[in-house]
Amino acid sequence: MKKIMVLIRKIVMSFVILYGYNLIAANFNMVIPINFVTIGCLTILGVPSLLALLLLKIIAL
């Protein structure tokens, strides 16, 4: 039960981090979509994956 609560906490925090980033980045047109892949990356890899997703966004333009 404790592992499930830790996983749910990590998923919620990943969503909050990505949503907060999107609020700030909306002015710069650098929004990363919120979907299962991005939330999963942030949940498993943490904040460095946000930088990797941002880098992929910059390269893809």
N, C-alpha and C positions, 0 to 999 in steps of 0.2 A: 504494500500500500504506500509505503514511503517513497519508493522509486517512481510510482505513478504520479504522486504529488510533485516530486522534483521535475519530472518531465513536463507536466502541465504548467508549472511555474516557468520553466525555460521557454516553452512555446508562447506563453502570454508575454513574457519579457521581450522575446524576439519580435512579436507583433508591435509592442509599444515602441521599441527602438526603431523599427522600420517606419512606423507611422510618424514618429517624431522627426526622423530624417526627412521624410517626404514633405512634412509641413515646412521645414526650413528650405529644402531644395526646390520647392515649387517655384520660388522666385527666380531660380537660375535655370529652370527647365531641365533638371537632372533627376526627375522622379523615377524611382525604382518601383515597379508594380508589386502590389501585395498579393501573392498567390502561394500555393502550397510549396512550390520549389524554393522561393526566396525565404519563406518562413522556415522551411526545413533546413536550408543552408545555415541560416542564422542560429537555429536551435542546435544543430550538430557542431558547427565550427565556431560560433560566437561572433563577436564584433569584427574580427579580421575578415570574415566573409563579406561583411558589408562593404569594406574597402575593395575587396575583389569584385563584387557586383558593380560597384561604382566604376572601377577600372574597365570592366567589360562594357559598361554603358558608354564610356568615353571612347573606347576603341571601336565599338560598333557604329558610332556616328560617322 
